[in-house]
Amino acid sequence: MGQVTTLPIGVDVGSKRVRACAIVRCDGLLRVERVSTVDIVAGDVEAALGAAIRALDSREKRCVLAARPPDATLWLATFPPMRSAERERAAAFSVRDGGDARAFVTRVRAFGADTFACGSIARAALDRAVARSRRVGMRPVAIDFEAFAWRRAAPNADAVLDVGAEMSRLMVFGSHVPEVSVIPIGGDAFTQAMQNAIGIDAAQAEDRKRESGLGSCGLAEMQALAARVFEIVTGLRARGFADVRTLMLGGNGSRIVRLSDILADALGCTVVREDRFSIESAYPPDVFRAASADWSVAIGLALYGSVA
């Protein structure tokens, strides 16, 4: 075996669980060595993060964290001739939404002759994520936008719909900077629909949803989600974005029975739950594929700065 080096750990902190991924490089090839998933109990994110890191059993202390809406935003802009500091002030002014621009950390990078990529994250969210990582012994080396992590993990998809607990995020890759839209419909809405229809509590509804699907419950919520995705994709198509031919479903909500069929019918495209990862894995292929909806962001973050 040749020389083995480790990449920074990819850390994906969601609303209900933390996922961490360790990737190694051996003889020029990248391999997913281990991925851990830990539920967040009683809102204690730091405890879940620490447990996820320990489960990796890695000596690597560097990590890459994720930035995502509503805390972070990414866009392209054009500016008249000005100094770099002036561009960053102008970009910060555009995202402050009537508040104090100092509440955001904004960076601007040249993207062409007169086009610039702008990224902004709420300073409080950034400070909280960095401090939390340091308290569990990690050293953050980068904050990456979630959409870019998804792009690395799903290079063959035209778009990704990450169905989280409280909301869904649609990321369309028809431009050099992904278009990200937040849709206020997530897995909790489907669970609530089952509660209302059957008269069971939230824990029972969640277990039943995972084990046997929603049955006839939640159809209206799934159709509403599909209709919103269709509306966004249609609007992007009118603006010149490439059409969505393949949509990847991510997040735990992606396992909901019938959701992929409803989305495929609404969009007229192929909907998949996994992409063809171009990296090796220490896990059996069927396990790696089955878990890809959960692990993709952590894997994409771990691939930050590397070519898989």
Disulfide bonds with the S-S distance in Angstrom:
none
